[in-house]
Structure formats: C-alpha cells, structure tokens
Amino acid sequence: MIGPNDLKEALGAKNSSGSRSSGATVCVYGYGRSKNPFYKEAKALNANSNGCLLILSAAVSRGQKLLLMNGTRQNPTEAEIVNTRSLSGQLFEVEVSFPTPRPDFWQPLQ
C-alpha cells in the first residue's frame, strides 16, 4: 500500500525546471507487466499538449500504451510511455507522450 508520505514526497520533488508542481488527477487505464488490466488514478505533473509526467502506482514499461482520462470529462486520449523510473516499491514516475498534440486534454471543465 502506498503511504500518504510517498505521494507527498513525489509531488514535492522538484521538476526538471527546478520548480515544484502540484498536479492534476487523471484516470489511467492500461496493462501491468503481468498483462493484467488496471485502472488507477495518477497525478499528472509538467502537463503540456504533448504529454506529461505521471506519478502512478502501477508498474509499467517503456513503449507501452495507456489510455488517459482527465477527471470526469469524456475525452480519453492514448499515450505512450517514453520513460519510467521507480520512486518507491509501489510508486513510479512515468513520462508519457501523446501521438498528436492535445492542448484540449488539460483544459479545465466548463
């Protein structure tokens, strides 16, 4: 089980530009390393029209495809994992890229 301090530490970590990010919550659908399907909520950091950095509690691999949904909006988008690293035993930093730019994916609900 992921402890509350694990997520706080991950979200409090400095990003590549040296700033801190709080992150939006996204729903992530995919398949784990054992090919079992999963649904997880994740924090999206450094989000832009080309992708984001996810803090995810599922082990995944580079090249794998994920389906992301931004909150309750029905605007799913496919994303490919371009990099991943372990933050703790059950928490992973996952960099994903969209096949085409999706600036609309991050717009707040109207």
N, C-alpha and C positions, 0 to 999 in steps of 0.2 A: 504494500500500500504506500502510496506517495504521501509523505508527510507535508503539512502546510508550510514548513520551513523550506522544503526542497523547492517548491514553486516560487516562494518569495525570493529565495536566493537567485534562482534562474532569472526571474523578472527584474531583479535589482542589478543584474550584471550589466556592465557597460557594453554597448554595441560597438560595431567597428568604427563609428564616427566619434566614439568617446562619450556619447550621451546615453541617458537611460530611457527605456521605453516601458510603457505600462501594458500595451497590447489589447487587441480586441479578441473576443471569443469567437471561434469558428468551429463548426462541426466537421469532423474528418471521417470519411469512410474509406476503408482500404482492406488489405490483406496483410496479416503479420508474416513473420519469417516462416512460420509453420503452415502457411497457406490458409489459416483460419480467418474468416472475415471479422472486422472490428468496426465499431463506431466509438469515437472519442471526441470529447471537447478539448480544444487546444487554444493556447494563447498565440496570437499572431503578432510578431514584432517586426519592425522595419518594413511594414507593408508598403507596396507600391504597385503600379499597374502590371509589372512583370512577375510578381510573386511575393514571397515573404519568408520570414524565419519563424517556424513553429516550435513551441515547447509542447511536446507530445509525450504521452505516457504509453506508447506502443513502439516496439522495436520494428524498424523498417529498414529498407536497403536502398542504396543509390540506384537510380533508374526506374524505381517502382512508381506506378501511377496511383494517385489519390484523388478522391472526389471531395471538394470543399464546399461548404455552405456557410454563408455569412449570417449568423443569427437565424431569425425566423423568415428571412427573405427566401423566396423560392428561385434563387439564381445560382444553381450549382455550377461549379467550374472544375475542370480537370487540371491537375497539377502534377508535375514530375519532380521526383526527389533528385536534387543535384548534389547534395552533401548531407551527411548526418554524423552526429557525434553524441556520445553518452555524457549526460550531466551527472547522473547517479545511476543506481541499479535499475530504476524503473522510469527514469525521465530522460528524454532525448531532445536535442536541438536538431531540427530538421529544416534544411533550406529547400524551398520548392520554387519551381518556375512554371508560369502559365504558358501554354503553347502559343497564344497570341495575347497581346496586352489587354488587360481587363480593369481599367480605372473605375468602371461602374461597380465592380465587385465590392469595393471598400466604401462606397458612398453610404452615409447614414440612412436609416429608414425614414421615409417621408410620411 
